[in-house]
């Protein structure tokens, strides 16, 4: 592995599983080397359709993402070229006219619901983490986020979770576990987090995701470790 090439980490899991939290924890361990990006910013722009039509879109289906734009971003970042992240507004389901440029760093952390569903994206990842989290916990976290940050009504959030989010989780999110390098279980322990940070550190220094030395501390029960698929 080329130690000079940026390392790309993918974090997947259900809505409210703690993907953003985990991304922040990993980035905090490499404060001068890490860039964080969310798959949420790559939702398709719906500004060309009416607000009523936007409300009918299933935003918990991978088809709601502009995957070509994400691949372009990842390939540019990986190749040391200018890489731009669109800005998406969840209240209007429209994309901002301005993009954010990501300066090159040694580590890129991308978190999102369905990163591993796309083979082209999986092939660009050096390490993939899947977060297992009970549905009730995910619902509680989604309620707290969507009501405060996205201006949704609690009843609507709860109804959408039961009618759309939960079945889409079973269909599209949960199956990604089979492609993950590491499966973490909520709540993520300090030892689990240290194990992930250690693996990322070794990757940054030229190690491999399949390196036999990259194993967890004996006795850890809340983390499944496996070779990359």
TIPAVEX-280145 format. One line per 4 residues: number of its first residue (from 1); their letters; for each residue y, z, x of C-alpha. Coordinates in nm, 3 decimals, padded with zeros to 5 digits. Each point is the difference from the previous one (the first is absolute). Layout:
NUM> A> Y/Z/X  ...
end
This chain:
1> XXXX> 00.000/00.000/00.000  00.348/-00.081/00.120  00.176/00.337/00.034  00.338/-00.177/-00.012
5> XXXX> -00.060/-00.152/-00.342  00.115/00.215/-00.295  -00.273/00.205/-00.163  -00.014/-00.040/-00.380
9> XXXX> -00.138/00.279/-00.216  -00.076/-00.047/-00.370  -00.011/00.289/-00.248  -00.150/-00.059/-00.345
13> XXXX> -00.084/00.216/-00.301  00.085/00.050/-00.363  00.344/00.054/-00.147  00.099/00.355/00.094
17> XXXX> -00.278/00.043/00.256  00.244/00.090/00.278  00.033/-00.328/00.188  00.371/00.041/00.073
21> XXXX> -00.051/00.360/00.109  -00.274/-00.103/00.243  00.214/-00.284/00.133  00.284/00.245/00.067
25> XXXX> -00.236/00.243/00.175  -00.133/-00.267/00.234  00.347/-00.139/00.069  00.129/00.350/00.080
29> XXXX> -00.257/00.023/00.280  00.147/-00.316/00.159  00.371/00.033/-00.083  00.127/-00.265/00.242
33> XXXX> -00.287/-00.246/-00.049  -00.071/-00.020/-00.374  00.130/-00.220/-00.282  -00.100/00.071/-00.361
37> XXXX> -00.027/-00.265/-00.271  -00.116/00.019/-00.362  -00.193/-00.269/-00.184  00.219/00.087/-00.301
41> XXXX> 00.287/-00.200/00.147  -00.212/-00.315/-00.016  -00.032/-00.008/-00.378  00.082/-00.343/-00.140
45> XXXX> 00.360/-00.041/-00.109  00.028/-00.011/-00.380  00.371/-00.078/-00.025  -00.079/-00.341/-00.150
49> XXXX> -00.156/00.150/-00.315  00.147/00.218/-00.274  -00.021/00.382/00.011  -00.239/-00.010/-00.298
53> XXXX> -00.235/-00.234/00.187  00.018/00.219/00.312  -00.123/00.299/-00.198  -00.314/-00.192/-00.094
57> XXXX> -00.103/-00.064/00.361  -00.295/00.197/00.138  00.152/00.153/00.313  -00.330/00.170/00.085
61> XXXX> -00.173/-00.329/00.075  -00.001/-00.145/00.355  00.128/-00.329/-00.143  00.338/00.170/-00.047
65> XXXX> 00.051/-00.015/00.379  00.138/-00.294/00.199  -00.280/00.006/00.257  00.122/-00.301/00.193
69> XXXX> 00.328/00.176/00.073  -00.184/00.311/00.119  -00.223/-00.202/00.232  00.307/-00.175/00.140
73> XXXX> 00.161/00.337/00.065  -00.311/00.141/00.172  -00.052/-00.309/00.213  00.363/-00.004/00.110
77> XXXX> -00.003/00.371/00.083  -00.328/-00.033/00.187  00.136/-00.297/00.192  00.326/00.172/00.097
81> XXXX> 00.209/-00.229/-00.218  00.272/00.105/-00.247  -00.171/00.157/-00.301  00.175/00.062/-00.331
85> XXXX> -00.093/00.231/-00.287  00.127/-00.085/-00.350  00.149/00.276/-00.215  -00.146/00.049/-00.347
89> XXXX> 00.159/00.189/-00.290  -00.261/00.163/-00.224  00.247/00.071/-00.278  00.071/-00.373/-00.051
93> XXXX> -00.313/-00.151/00.164  00.229/-00.227/00.198  00.041/-00.054/00.370  00.327/00.062/00.178
97> XXXX> 00.174/-00.298/00.158  00.002/00.188/00.331  -00.294/00.061/00.233  -00.044/00.266/00.266
101> XXXX> -00.077/-00.116/00.352  -00.267/00.201/00.182  00.068/00.040/00.369  -00.314/-00.036/00.212
105> XXXX> -00.187/00.323/00.072  -00.341/00.082/00.146  -00.137/00.127/-00.331  00.027/-00.137/-00.355
109> XXXX> -00.128/00.208/-00.293  -00.043/-00.184/-00.330  -00.096/00.191/-00.314  -00.088/-00.141/-00.339
113> XXXX> -00.246/-00.015/-00.286  -00.192/-00.315/00.088  00.046/-00.088/00.368  -00.374/-00.030/00.063
117> XXXX> -00.065/-00.232/-00.295  00.135/-00.290/00.207  -00.219/-00.118/00.286  00.297/-00.158/00.178
121> XXXX> 00.175/00.338/-00.001  -00.312/00.193/00.109  -00.031/-00.227/00.301  00.349/00.099/00.114
125> XXXX> -00.069/00.375/-00.011  -00.114/00.199/00.302  -00.088/00.306/-00.208  -00.033/00.054/-00.375
129> XXXX> 00.008/00.333/-00.183  -00.115/00.056/-00.358  00.120/00.309/-00.191  -00.234/00.146/-00.263
133> XXXX> 00.182/00.214/-00.256  -00.099/00.131/-00.348  00.150/-00.188/-00.294  00.169/00.310/-00.145
137> XXXX> 00.179/00.072/00.327  00.112/-00.361/00.026  00.132/00.007/-00.357  00.202/00.317/00.066
141> XXXX> 00.154/-00.151/00.312  00.075/-00.330/-00.175  00.175/00.186/-00.281  00.217/00.190/00.248
145> XXXX> 00.088/-00.319/00.188  00.058/-00.244/-00.284  00.208/00.232/-00.216  00.229/00.111/00.284
149> XXXX> 00.013/-00.307/00.225  -00.059/-00.291/-00.238  00.163/00.118/-00.322  -00.315/-00.012/-00.212
153> XXXX> -00.082/00.220/-00.299  -00.287/00.245/00.047  -00.184/-00.117/-00.313  00.018/-00.361/00.114
157> XXXX> -00.126/00.089/00.347  -00.294/00.193/-00.143  -00.089/-00.278/-00.245  00.022/-00.268/00.269
161> XXXX> -00.219/00.203/00.233  -00.276/00.036/-00.258  00.018/-00.354/-00.136  00.068/-00.199/00.317
165> XXXX> 00.015/00.196/00.325  -00.337/00.176/-00.032  -00.206/-00.310/-00.090  00.180/-00.209/00.263
169> XXXX> -00.078/00.272/00.254  -00.371/-00.036/-00.077  00.017/-00.378/00.016  00.226/-00.061/00.300
173> XXXX> 00.077/00.318/00.195  -00.323/00.198/00.026  -00.215/-00.292/00.127  00.217/-00.025/00.312
177> XXXX> -00.170/00.308/00.139  -00.276/-00.224/00.140  00.246/-00.175/00.232  00.176/00.311/00.131
181> XXXX> -00.046/00.121/00.355  00.063/00.359/-00.112  -00.027/00.162/-00.344  00.209/00.314/-00.048
185> XXXX> -00.037/00.244/-00.289  00.283/00.185/-00.174  00.125/00.244/00.110  00.013/-00.141/00.352
189> XXXX> -00.062/00.282/00.246  00.193/00.058/00.319  -00.314/-00.076/00.198  -00.046/-00.331/-00.184
193> XXXX> 00.360/-00.095/00.068  -00.036/00.088/00.367  -00.309/-00.219/00.016  00.190/-00.297/-00.145
197> XXXX> 00.297/00.053/00.233  -00.239/00.021/00.297  -00.159/-00.330/-00.096  00.338/-00.168/-00.040
201> XXXX> 00.105/00.134/00.339  -00.309/-00.150/00.164  00.063/-00.332/-00.173  00.354/-00.001/00.139
205> XXXX> -00.145/00.048/00.346  -00.238/-00.292/-00.024  -00.301/00.155/-00.175  -00.201/-00.161/-00.278
209> XXXX> -00.050/00.102/-00.363  -00.374/-00.031/00.073  00.014/00.208/00.320  -00.293/00.243/-00.009
213> XXXX> 00.222/00.266/00.153  00.221/00.001/-00.306  -00.195/00.253/-00.204  00.112/00.301/-00.205
217> XXXX> -00.043/00.360/00.104  -00.352/00.112/-00.088  -00.021/00.182/-00.332  00.280/-00.178/-00.183
221> XXXX> -00.110/-00.039/-00.361  00.298/-00.162/-00.170  00.011/-00.323/00.198  -00.244/-00.292/00.016
225> XXXX> 00.011/-00.192/00.328  -00.154/-00.338/00.040  00.020/-00.317/00.202  00.251/-00.257/-00.116
229> X> -00.149/-00.260/-00.231
end
